[in-house]
Amino acid sequence: LECVVKTQSSVAKILGIESLSPHVSGNPKFEYANMVEDIREKVSSEMERFFPKNDDE
């Protein structure tokens, strides 16, 4: 599931960047330099939603 979410997020960002849309121009979420960290944060929150961490462990 994590790989699927990472792939989906990566493809969406790349398509957004390549579209040259004025809506993504200048948006730090769509800059290659910030892409990896943004994807990690998004995927981490999605994984936490599906697989919450137990405090017992």
PDBQT receptor file of N, H, CA, C and O in Angstrom, charges set to zero:
ATOM      1  N   LEU A   1       0.827  -1.188   0.000  1.00  0.00    +0.000 N 
ATOM      2  CA  LEU A   1       0.000   0.000   0.000  1.00  0.00    +0.000 C 
ATOM      3  C   LEU A   1       0.876   1.258   0.000  1.00  0.00    +0.000 C 
ATOM      4  O   LEU A   1       0.581   2.240  -0.682  1.00  0.00    +0.000 OA
ATOM      5  N   GLU A   2       1.954   1.204   0.779  1.00  0.00    +0.000 N 
ATOM      6  H   GLU A   2       2.193   0.407   1.333  1.00  0.00    +0.000 HD
ATOM      7  CA  GLU A   2       2.838   2.368   0.846  1.00  0.00    +0.000 C 
ATOM      8  C   GLU A   2       3.435   2.686  -0.521  1.00  0.00    +0.000 C 
ATOM      9  O   GLU A   2       3.517   3.851  -0.909  1.00  0.00    +0.000 OA
ATOM     10  N   CYS A   3       3.849   1.661  -1.247  1.00  0.00    +0.000 N 
ATOM     11  H   CYS A   3       3.783   0.714  -0.933  1.00  0.00    +0.000 HD
ATOM     12  CA  CYS A   3       4.423   1.881  -2.583  1.00  0.00    +0.000 C 
ATOM     13  C   CYS A   3       3.388   2.468  -3.540  1.00  0.00    +0.000 C 
ATOM     14  O   CYS A   3       3.715   3.328  -4.357  1.00  0.00    +0.000 OA
ATOM     15  N   VAL A   4       2.164   2.014  -3.443  1.00  0.00    +0.000 N 
ATOM     16  H   VAL A   4       1.898   1.315  -2.780  1.00  0.00    +0.000 HD
ATOM     17  CA  VAL A   4       1.097   2.531  -4.305  1.00  0.00    +0.000 C 
ATOM     18  C   VAL A   4       0.851   4.005  -4.018  1.00  0.00    +0.000 C 
ATOM     19  O   VAL A   4       0.711   4.804  -4.943  1.00  0.00    +0.000 OA
ATOM     20  N   VAL A   5       0.797   4.369  -2.741  1.00  0.00    +0.000 N 
ATOM     21  H   VAL A   5       0.910   3.719  -1.989  1.00  0.00    +0.000 HD
ATOM     22  CA  VAL A   5       0.563   5.766  -2.376  1.00  0.00    +0.000 C 
ATOM     23  C   VAL A   5       1.730   6.635  -2.833  1.00  0.00    +0.000 C 
ATOM     24  O   VAL A   5       1.520   7.738  -3.336  1.00  0.00    +0.000 OA
ATOM     25  N   LYS A   6       2.968   6.144  -2.660  1.00  0.00    +0.000 N 
ATOM     26  H   LYS A   6       3.138   5.248  -2.251  1.00  0.00    +0.000 HD
ATOM     27  CA  LYS A   6       4.146   6.895  -3.108  1.00  0.00    +0.000 C 
ATOM     28  C   LYS A   6       4.122   7.087  -4.620  1.00  0.00    +0.000 C 
ATOM     29  O   LYS A   6       4.393   8.181  -5.115  1.00  0.00    +0.000 OA
ATOM     30  N   THR A   7       3.800   6.029  -5.349  1.00  0.00    +0.000 N 
ATOM     31  H   THR A   7       3.581   5.140  -4.946  1.00  0.00    +0.000 HD
ATOM     32  CA  THR A   7       3.764   6.115  -6.808  1.00  0.00    +0.000 C 
ATOM     33  C   THR A   7       2.691   7.084  -7.271  1.00  0.00    +0.000 C 
ATOM     34  O   THR A   7       2.936   7.907  -8.153  1.00  0.00    +0.000 OA
ATOM     35  N   GLN A   8       1.509   6.996  -6.686  1.00  0.00    +0.000 N 
ATOM     36  H   GLN A   8       1.310   6.327  -5.969  1.00  0.00    +0.000 HD
ATOM     37  CA  GLN A   8       0.415   7.890  -7.068  1.00  0.00    +0.000 C 
ATOM     38  C   GLN A   8       0.785   9.340  -6.795  1.00  0.00    +0.000 C 
ATOM     39  O   GLN A   8       0.546  10.214  -7.628  1.00  0.00    +0.000 OA
ATOM     40  N   SER A   9       1.358   9.591  -5.648  1.00  0.00    +0.000 N 
ATOM     41  H   SER A   9       1.552   8.881  -4.971  1.00  0.00    +0.000 HD
ATOM     42  CA  SER A   9       1.734  10.958  -5.282  1.00  0.00    +0.000 C 
ATOM     43  C   SER A   9       2.830  11.478  -6.203  1.00  0.00    +0.000 C 
ATOM     44  O   SER A   9       2.789  12.632  -6.630  1.00  0.00    +0.000 OA
ATOM     45  N   SER A  10       3.802  10.636  -6.507  1.00  0.00    +0.000 N 
ATOM     46  H   SER A  10       3.835   9.699  -6.159  1.00  0.00    +0.000 HD
ATOM     47  CA  SER A  10       4.901  11.037  -7.392  1.00  0.00    +0.000 C 
ATOM     48  C   SER A  10       4.398  11.375  -8.788  1.00  0.00    +0.000 C 
ATOM     49  O   SER A  10       4.773  12.397  -9.362  1.00  0.00    +0.000 OA
ATOM     50  N   VAL A  11       3.554  10.517  -9.324  1.00  0.00    +0.000 N 
ATOM     51  H   VAL A  11       3.250   9.686  -8.858  1.00  0.00    +0.000 HD
ATOM     52  CA  VAL A  11       3.021  10.742 -10.671  1.00  0.00    +0.000 C 
ATOM     53  C   VAL A  11       2.183  12.015 -10.717  1.00  0.00    +0.000 C 
ATOM     54  O   VAL A  11       2.282  12.786 -11.672  1.00  0.00    +0.000 OA
ATOM     55  N   ALA A  12       1.368  12.241  -9.707  1.00  0.00    +0.000 N 
ATOM     56  H   ALA A  12       1.287  11.615  -8.931  1.00  0.00    +0.000 HD
ATOM     57  CA  ALA A  12       0.542  13.453  -9.673  1.00  0.00    +0.000 C 
ATOM     58  C   ALA A  12       1.413  14.701  -9.648  1.00  0.00    +0.000 C 
ATOM     59  O   ALA A  12       1.108  15.680 -10.329  1.00  0.00    +0.000 OA
ATOM     60  N   LYS A  13       2.486  14.679  -8.876  1.00  0.00    +0.000 N 
ATOM     61  H   LYS A  13       2.734  13.883  -8.322  1.00  0.00    +0.000 HD
ATOM     62  CA  LYS A  13       3.375  15.836  -8.797  1.00  0.00    +0.000 C 
ATOM     63  C   LYS A  13       4.103  16.064 -10.121  1.00  0.00    +0.000 C 
ATOM     64  O   LYS A  13       4.199  17.196 -10.596  1.00  0.00    +0.000 OA
ATOM     65  N   ILE A  14       4.611  14.992 -10.708  1.00  0.00    +0.000 N 
ATOM     66  H   ILE A  14       4.532  14.073 -10.322  1.00  0.00    +0.000 HD
ATOM     67  CA  ILE A  14       5.341  15.128 -11.970  1.00  0.00    +0.000 C 
ATOM     68  C   ILE A  14       4.421  15.644 -13.063  1.00  0.00    +0.000 C 
ATOM     69  O   ILE A  14       4.817  16.510 -13.843  1.00  0.00    +0.000 OA
ATOM     70  N   LEU A  15       3.202  15.128 -13.132  1.00  0.00    +0.000 N 
ATOM     71  H   LEU A  15       2.881  14.424 -12.498  1.00  0.00    +0.000 HD
ATOM     72  CA  LEU A  15       2.254  15.623 -14.132  1.00  0.00    +0.000 C 
ATOM     73  C   LEU A  15       1.912  17.084 -13.879  1.00  0.00    +0.000 C 
ATOM     74  O   LEU A  15       1.767  17.859 -14.824  1.00  0.00    +0.000 OA
ATOM     75  N   GLY A  16       1.782  17.463 -12.623  1.00  0.00    +0.000 N 
ATOM     76  H   GLY A  16       1.899  16.833 -11.855  1.00  0.00    +0.000 HD
ATOM     77  CA  GLY A  16       1.515  18.861 -12.289  1.00  0.00    +0.000 C 
ATOM     78  C   GLY A  16       2.657  19.765 -12.694  1.00  0.00    +0.000 C 
ATOM     79  O   GLY A  16       2.433  20.856 -13.218  1.00  0.00    +0.000 OA
ATOM     80  N   ILE A  17       3.889  19.320 -12.455  1.00  0.00    +0.000 N 
ATOM     81  H   ILE A  17       4.071  18.434 -12.030  1.00  0.00    +0.000 HD
ATOM     82  CA  ILE A  17       5.064  20.113 -12.818  1.00  0.00    +0.000 C 
ATOM     83  C   ILE A  17       5.168  20.240 -14.333  1.00  0.00    +0.000 C 
ATOM     84  O   ILE A  17       5.418  21.325 -14.857  1.00  0.00    +0.000 OA
ATOM     85  N   GLU A  18       4.977  19.141 -15.021  1.00  0.00    +0.000 N 
ATOM     86  H   GLU A  18       4.774  18.260 -14.595  1.00  0.00    +0.000 HD
ATOM     87  CA  GLU A  18       5.132  19.143 -16.473  1.00  0.00    +0.000 C 
ATOM     88  C   GLU A  18       4.012  19.890 -17.185  1.00  0.00    +0.000 C 
ATOM     89  O   GLU A  18       4.167  20.266 -18.347  1.00  0.00    +0.000 OA
ATOM     90  N   SER A  19       2.894  20.112 -16.513  1.00  0.00    +0.000 N 
ATOM     91  H   SER A  19       2.768  19.807 -15.569  1.00  0.00    +0.000 HD
ATOM     92  CA  SER A  19       1.781  20.798 -17.165  1.00  0.00    +0.000 C 
ATOM     93  C   SER A  19       2.064  22.281 -17.360  1.00  0.00    +0.000 C 
ATOM     94  O   SER A  19       1.428  22.936 -18.186  1.00  0.00    +0.000 OA
ATOM     95  N   LEU A  20       3.028  22.815 -16.592  1.00  0.00    +0.000 N 
ATOM     96  H   LEU A  20       3.545  22.283 -15.921  1.00  0.00    +0.000 HD
ATOM     97  CA  LEU A  20       3.382  24.237 -16.646  1.00  0.00    +0.000 C 
ATOM     98  C   LEU A  20       2.182  25.126 -16.347  1.00  0.00    +0.000 C 
ATOM     99  O   LEU A  20       2.109  26.267 -16.804  1.00  0.00    +0.000 OA
ATOM    100  N   SER A  21       1.258  24.598 -15.586  1.00  0.00    +0.000 N 
ATOM    101  H   SER A  21       1.317  23.671 -15.215  1.00  0.00    +0.000 HD
ATOM    102  CA  SER A  21       0.072  25.351 -15.208  1.00  0.00    +0.000 C 
ATOM    103  C   SER A  21       0.459  26.518 -14.310  1.00  0.00    +0.000 C 
ATOM    104  O   SER A  21       1.327  26.372 -13.449  1.00  0.00    +0.000 OA
ATOM    105  N   PRO A  22      -0.166  27.667 -14.497  1.00  0.00    +0.000 N 
ATOM    106  CA  PRO A  22       0.151  28.803 -13.623  1.00  0.00    +0.000 C 
ATOM    107  C   PRO A  22      -0.247  28.547 -12.167  1.00  0.00    +0.000 C 
ATOM    108  O   PRO A  22       0.228  29.237 -11.265  1.00  0.00    +0.000 OA
ATOM    109  N   HIS A  23      -1.117  27.557 -11.937  1.00  0.00    +0.000 N 
ATOM    110  H   HIS A  23      -1.502  26.997 -12.670  1.00  0.00    +0.000 HD
ATOM    111  CA  HIS A  23      -1.542  27.240 -10.571  1.00  0.00    +0.000 C 
ATOM    112  C   HIS A  23      -0.446  26.552  -9.767  1.00  0.00    +0.000 C 
ATOM    113  O   HIS A  23      -0.436  26.636  -8.539  1.00  0.00    +0.000 OA
ATOM    114  N   VAL A  24       0.484  25.866 -10.451  1.00  0.00    +0.000 N 
ATOM    115  H   VAL A  24       0.476  25.797 -11.449  1.00  0.00    +0.000 HD
ATOM    116  CA  VAL A  24       1.572  25.193  -9.743  1.00  0.00    +0.000 C 
ATOM    117  C   VAL A  24       2.870  25.985  -9.815  1.00  0.00    +0.000 C 
ATOM    118  O   VAL A  24       3.828  25.674  -9.107  1.00  0.00    +0.000 OA
ATOM    119  N   SER A  25       2.908  26.981 -10.643  1.00  0.00    +0.000 N 
ATOM    120  H   SER A  25       2.130  27.234 -11.218  1.00  0.00    +0.000 HD
ATOM    121  CA  SER A  25       4.114  27.796 -10.779  1.00  0.00    +0.000 C 
ATOM    122  C   SER A  25       4.397  28.535  -9.476  1.00  0.00    +0.000 C 
ATOM    123  O   SER A  25       3.553  29.273  -8.967  1.00  0.00    +0.000 OA
ATOM    124  N   GLY A  26       5.587  28.325  -8.954  1.00  0.00    +0.000 N 
ATOM    125  H   GLY A  26       6.273  27.726  -9.367  1.00  0.00    +0.000 HD
ATOM    126  CA  GLY A  26       5.977  28.994  -7.720  1.00  0.00    +0.000 C 
ATOM    127  C   GLY A  26       5.498  28.308  -6.459  1.00  0.00    +0.000 C 
ATOM    128  O   GLY A  26       5.841  28.741  -5.358  1.00  0.00    +0.000 OA
ATOM    129  N   ASN A  27       4.716  27.250  -6.589  1.00  0.00    +0.000 N 
ATOM    130  H   ASN A  27       4.438  26.899  -7.483  1.00  0.00    +0.000 HD
ATOM    131  CA  ASN A  27       4.236  26.502  -5.426  1.00  0.00    +0.000 C 
ATOM    132  C   ASN A  27       5.347  25.554  -4.971  1.00  0.00    +0.000 C 
ATOM    133  O   ASN A  27       5.759  24.687  -5.742  1.00  0.00    +0.000 OA
ATOM    134  N   PRO A  28       5.844  25.697  -3.734  1.00  0.00    +0.000 N 
ATOM    135  CA  PRO A  28       6.955  24.859  -3.278  1.00  0.00    +0.000 C 
ATOM    136  C   PRO A  28       6.650  23.363  -3.292  1.00  0.00    +0.000 C 
ATOM    137  O   PRO A  28       7.574  22.552  -3.363  1.00  0.00    +0.000 OA
ATOM    138  N   LYS A  29       5.383  22.983  -3.225  1.00  0.00    +0.000 N 
ATOM    139  H   LYS A  29       4.633  23.642  -3.167  1.00  0.00    +0.000 HD
ATOM    140  CA  LYS A  29       5.036  21.560  -3.267  1.00  0.00    +0.000 C 
ATOM    141  C   LYS A  29       5.311  20.951  -4.639  1.00  0.00    +0.000 C 
ATOM    142  O   LYS A  29       5.415  19.731  -4.767  1.00  0.00    +0.000 OA
ATOM    143  N   PHE A  30       5.429  21.787  -5.657  1.00  0.00    +0.000 N 
ATOM    144  H   PHE A  30       5.344  22.778  -5.553  1.00  0.00    +0.000 HD
ATOM    145  CA  PHE A  30       5.654  21.293  -7.006  1.00  0.00    +0.000 C 
ATOM    146  C   PHE A  30       7.052  21.616  -7.514  1.00  0.00    +0.000 C 
ATOM    147  O   PHE A  30       7.265  21.662  -8.726  1.00  0.00    +0.000 OA
ATOM    148  N   GLU A  31       7.999  21.837  -6.631  1.00  0.00    +0.000 N 
ATOM    149  H   GLU A  31       7.827  21.800  -5.647  1.00  0.00    +0.000 HD
ATOM    150  CA  GLU A  31       9.389  22.039  -7.022  1.00  0.00    +0.000 C 
ATOM    151  C   GLU A  31      10.130  20.725  -6.809  1.00  0.00    +0.000 C 
ATOM    152  O   GLU A  31       9.961  20.060  -5.787  1.00  0.00    +0.000 OA
ATOM    153  N   TYR A  32      10.963  20.357  -7.801  1.00  0.00    +0.000 N 
ATOM    154  H   TYR A  32      11.100  20.897  -8.631  1.00  0.00    +0.000 HD
ATOM    155  CA  TYR A  32      11.682  19.091  -7.705  1.00  0.00    +0.000 C 
ATOM    156  C   TYR A  32      12.497  18.991  -6.418  1.00  0.00    +0.000 C 
ATOM    157  O   TYR A  32      12.585  17.917  -5.823  1.00  0.00    +0.000 OA
ATOM    158  N   ALA A  33      13.089  20.094  -5.989  1.00  0.00    +0.000 N 
ATOM    159  H   ALA A  33      13.017  20.967  -6.472  1.00  0.00    +0.000 HD
ATOM    160  CA  ALA A  33      13.946  20.076  -4.797  1.00  0.00    +0.000 C 
ATOM    161  C   ALA A  33      13.176  19.684  -3.539  1.00  0.00    +0.000 C 
ATOM    162  O   ALA A  33      13.752  19.094  -2.626  1.00  0.00    +0.000 OA
ATOM    163  N   ASN A  34      11.897  19.999  -3.478  1.00  0.00    +0.000 N 
ATOM    164  H   ASN A  34      11.428  20.479  -4.220  1.00  0.00    +0.000 HD
ATOM    165  CA  ASN A  34      11.089  19.709  -2.292  1.00  0.00    +0.000 C 
ATOM    166  C   ASN A  34      10.228  18.460  -2.446  1.00  0.00    +0.000 C 
ATOM    167  O   ASN A  34       9.554  18.050  -1.500  1.00  0.00    +0.000 OA
ATOM    168  N   MET A  35      10.246  17.860  -3.620  1.00  0.00    +0.000 N 
ATOM    169  H   MET A  35      10.793  18.193  -4.388  1.00  0.00    +0.000 HD
ATOM    170  CA  MET A  35       9.321  16.784  -3.929  1.00  0.00    +0.000 C 
ATOM    171  C   MET A  35       9.486  15.564  -3.024  1.00  0.00    +0.000 C 
ATOM    172  O   MET A  35       8.493  15.027  -2.533  1.00  0.00    +0.000 OA
ATOM    173  N   VAL A  36      10.704  15.124  -2.798  1.00  0.00    +0.000 N 
ATOM    174  H   VAL A  36      11.511  15.560  -3.197  1.00  0.00    +0.000 HD
ATOM    175  CA  VAL A  36      10.921  13.896  -2.030  1.00  0.00    +0.000 C 
ATOM    176  C   VAL A  36      10.402  14.047  -0.601  1.00  0.00    +0.000 C 
ATOM    177  O   VAL A  36       9.696  13.174  -0.097  1.00  0.00    +0.000 OA
ATOM    178  N   GLU A  37      10.750  15.144   0.041  1.00  0.00    +0.000 N 
ATOM    179  H   GLU A  37      11.324  15.854  -0.368  1.00  0.00    +0.000 HD
ATOM    180  CA  GLU A  37      10.307  15.351   1.420  1.00  0.00    +0.000 C 
ATOM    181  C   GLU A  37       8.788  15.489   1.496  1.00  0.00    +0.000 C 
ATOM    182  O   GLU A  37       8.165  14.978   2.427  1.00  0.00    +0.000 OA
ATOM    183  N   ASP A  38       8.196  16.169   0.535  1.00  0.00    +0.000 N 
ATOM    184  H   ASP A  38       8.702  16.584  -0.221  1.00  0.00    +0.000 HD
ATOM    185  CA  ASP A  38       6.743  16.334   0.530  1.00  0.00    +0.000 C 
ATOM    186  C   ASP A  38       6.040  14.988   0.356  1.00  0.00    +0.000 C 
ATOM    187  O   ASP A  38       5.034  14.724   1.014  1.00  0.00    +0.000 OA
ATOM    188  N   ILE A  39       6.564  14.141  -0.524  1.00  0.00    +0.000 N 
ATOM    189  H   ILE A  39       7.381  14.356  -1.059  1.00  0.00    +0.000 HD
ATOM    190  CA  ILE A  39       5.975  12.813  -0.740  1.00  0.00    +0.000 C 
ATOM    191  C   ILE A  39       6.118  11.972   0.526  1.00  0.00    +0.000 C 
ATOM    192  O   ILE A  39       5.180  11.278   0.917  1.00  0.00    +0.000 OA
ATOM    193  N   ARG A  40       7.276  12.029   1.163  1.00  0.00    +0.000 N 
ATOM    194  H   ARG A  40       8.038  12.593   0.845  1.00  0.00    +0.000 HD
ATOM    195  CA  ARG A  40       7.474  11.267   2.404  1.00  0.00    +0.000 C 
ATOM    196  C   ARG A  40       6.483  11.692   3.477  1.00  0.00    +0.000 C 
ATOM    197  O   ARG A  40       5.908  10.845   4.161  1.00  0.00    +0.000 OA
ATOM    198  N   GLU A  41       6.280  12.986   3.630  1.00  0.00    +0.000 N 
ATOM    199  H   GLU A  41       6.747  13.674   3.074  1.00  0.00    +0.000 HD
ATOM    200  CA  GLU A  41       5.345  13.482   4.640  1.00  0.00    +0.000 C 
ATOM    201  C   GLU A  41       3.917  13.042   4.339  1.00  0.00    +0.000 C 
ATOM    202  O   GLU A  41       3.187  12.614   5.233  1.00  0.00    +0.000 OA
ATOM    203  N   LYS A  42       3.526  13.151   3.069  1.00  0.00    +0.000 N 
ATOM    204  H   LYS A  42       4.118  13.499   2.343  1.00  0.00    +0.000 HD
ATOM    205  CA  LYS A  42       2.165  12.779   2.691  1.00  0.00    +0.000 C 
ATOM    206  C   LYS A  42       1.931  11.281   2.891  1.00  0.00    +0.000 C 
ATOM    207  O   LYS A  42       0.903  10.875   3.432  1.00  0.00    +0.000 OA
ATOM    208  N   VAL A  43       2.887  10.467   2.453  1.00  0.00    +0.000 N 
ATOM    209  H   VAL A  43       3.722  10.797   2.013  1.00  0.00    +0.000 HD
ATOM    210  CA  VAL A  43       2.745   9.021   2.577  1.00  0.00    +0.000 C 
ATOM    211  C   VAL A  43       2.750   8.611   4.047  1.00  0.00    +0.000 C 
ATOM    212  O   VAL A  43       2.001   7.720   4.448  1.00  0.00    +0.000 OA
ATOM    213  N   SER A  44       3.580   9.249   4.835  1.00  0.00    +0.000 N 
ATOM    214  H   SER A  44       4.189   9.973   4.508  1.00  0.00    +0.000 HD
ATOM    215  CA  SER A  44       3.634   8.938   6.263  1.00  0.00    +0.000 C 
ATOM    216  C   SER A  44       2.282   9.185   6.930  1.00  0.00    +0.000 C 
ATOM    217  O   SER A  44       1.824   8.374   7.734  1.00  0.00    +0.000 OA
ATOM    218  N   SER A  45       1.654  10.293   6.596  1.00  0.00    +0.000 N 
ATOM    219  H   SER A  45       2.025  10.952   5.942  1.00  0.00    +0.000 HD
ATOM    220  CA  SER A  45       0.343  10.583   7.189  1.00  0.00    +0.000 C 
ATOM    221  C   SER A  45      -0.720   9.607   6.694  1.00  0.00    +0.000 C 
ATOM    222  O   SER A  45      -1.609   9.225   7.455  1.00  0.00    +0.000 OA
ATOM    223  N   GLU A  46      -0.639   9.201   5.435  1.00  0.00    +0.000 N 
ATOM    224  H   GLU A  46       0.083   9.512   4.817  1.00  0.00    +0.000 HD
ATOM    225  CA  GLU A  46      -1.594   8.217   4.906  1.00  0.00    +0.000 C 
ATOM    226  C   GLU A  46      -1.399   6.860   5.584  1.00  0.00    +0.000 C 
ATOM    227  O   GLU A  46      -2.376   6.198   5.936  1.00  0.00    +0.000 OA
ATOM    228  N   MET A  47      -0.154   6.446   5.768  1.00  0.00    +0.000 N 
ATOM    229  H   MET A  47       0.640   6.983   5.482  1.00  0.00    +0.000 HD
ATOM    230  CA  MET A  47       0.121   5.165   6.416  1.00  0.00    +0.000 C 
ATOM    231  C   MET A  47      -0.341   5.189   7.872  1.00  0.00    +0.000 C 
ATOM    232  O   MET A  47      -0.845   4.188   8.381  1.00  0.00    +0.000 OA
ATOM    233  N   GLU A  48      -0.171   6.319   8.534  1.00  0.00    +0.000 N 
ATOM    234  H   GLU A  48       0.238   7.132   8.120  1.00  0.00    +0.000 HD
ATOM    235  CA  GLU A  48      -0.627   6.458   9.922  1.00  0.00    +0.000 C 
ATOM    236  C   GLU A  48      -2.149   6.332  10.005  1.00  0.00    +0.000 C 
ATOM    237  O   GLU A  48      -2.689   5.802  10.975  1.00  0.00    +0.000 OA
ATOM    238  N   ARG A  49      -2.821   6.825   8.979  1.00  0.00    +0.000 N 
ATOM    239  H   ARG A  49      -2.382   7.256   8.191  1.00  0.00    +0.000 HD
ATOM    240  CA  ARG A  49      -4.283   6.731   8.957  1.00  0.00    +0.000 C 
ATOM    241  C   ARG A  49      -4.743   5.274   8.841  1.00  0.00    +0.000 C 
ATOM    242  O   ARG A  49      -5.689   4.862   9.513  1.00  0.00    +0.000 OA
ATOM    243  N   PHE A  50      -4.068   4.498   7.986  1.00  0.00    +0.000 N 
ATOM    244  H   PHE A  50      -3.299   4.832   7.440  1.00  0.00    +0.000 HD
ATOM    245  CA  PHE A  50      -4.452   3.101   7.788  1.00  0.00    +0.000 C 
ATOM    246  C   PHE A  50      -3.890   2.179   8.864  1.00  0.00    +0.000 C 
ATOM    247  O   PHE A  50      -4.531   1.207   9.262  1.00  0.00    +0.000 OA
ATOM    248  N   PHE A  51      -2.684   2.495   9.327  1.00  0.00    +0.000 N 
ATOM    249  H   PHE A  51      -2.163   3.285   9.004  1.00  0.00    +0.000 HD
ATOM    250  CA  PHE A  51      -2.004   1.653  10.308  1.00  0.00    +0.000 C 
ATOM    251  C   PHE A  51      -1.542   2.506  11.486  1.00  0.00    +0.000 C 
ATOM    252  O   PHE A  51      -0.361   2.839  11.586  1.00  0.00    +0.000 OA
ATOM    253  N   PRO A  52      -2.459   2.859  12.369  1.00  0.00    +0.000 N 
ATOM    254  CA  PRO A  52      -2.082   3.709  13.505  1.00  0.00    +0.000 C 
ATOM    255  C   PRO A  52      -1.052   3.017  14.396  1.00  0.00    +0.000 C 
ATOM    256  O   PRO A  52      -1.088   1.802  14.584  1.00  0.00    +0.000 OA
ATOM    257  N   LYS A  53      -0.144   3.810  14.934  1.00  0.00    +0.000 N 
ATOM    258  H   LYS A  53      -0.115   4.798  14.781  1.00  0.00    +0.000 HD
ATOM    259  CA  LYS A  53       0.879   3.267  15.827  1.00  0.00    +0.000 C 
ATOM    260  C   LYS A  53       0.255   2.980  17.182  1.00  0.00    +0.000 C 
ATOM    261  O   LYS A  53      -0.550   3.757  17.696  1.00  0.00    +0.000 OA
ATOM    262  N   ASN A  54       0.644   1.852  17.744  1.00  0.00    +0.000 N 
ATOM    263  H   ASN A  54       1.297   1.220  17.327  1.00  0.00    +0.000 HD
ATOM    264  CA  ASN A  54       0.174   1.482  19.080  1.00  0.00    +0.000 C 
ATOM    265  C   ASN A  54       1.177   1.977  20.104  1.00  0.00    +0.000 C 
ATOM    266  O   ASN A  54       2.384   1.838  19.909  1.00  0.00    +0.000 OA
ATOM    267  N   ASP A  55       0.697   2.545  21.178  1.00  0.00    +0.000 N 
ATOM    268  H   ASP A  55      -0.284   2.658  21.336  1.00  0.00    +0.000 HD
ATOM    269  CA  ASP A  55       1.583   2.997  22.243  1.00  0.00    +0.000 C 
ATOM    270  C   ASP A  55       2.112   1.829  23.069  1.00  0.00    +0.000 C 
ATOM    271  O   ASP A  55       3.071   1.986  23.826  1.00  0.00    +0.000 OA
ATOM    272  N   ASP A  56       1.495   0.666  22.927  1.00  0.00    +0.000 N 
ATOM    273  H   ASP A  56       0.716   0.539  22.312  1.00  0.00    +0.000 HD
ATOM    274  CA  ASP A  56       1.900  -0.513  23.695  1.00  0.00    +0.000 C 
ATOM    275  C   ASP A  56       3.213  -1.098  23.215  1.00  0.00    +0.000 C 
ATOM    276  O   ASP A  56       3.885  -1.797  23.974  1.00  0.00    +0.000 OA
ATOM    277  N   GLU A  57       3.593  -0.835  21.986  1.00  0.00    +0.000 N 
ATOM    278  H   GLU A  57       3.047  -0.268  21.370  1.00  0.00    +0.000 HD
ATOM    279  CA  GLU A  57       4.796  -1.454  21.414  1.00  0.00    +0.000 C 
ATOM    280  C   GLU A  57       6.036  -0.715  21.792  1.00  0.00    +0.000 C 
ATOM    281  O   GLU A  57       7.133  -1.104  21.393  1.00  0.00    +0.000 OA
TER     282      GLU A  57
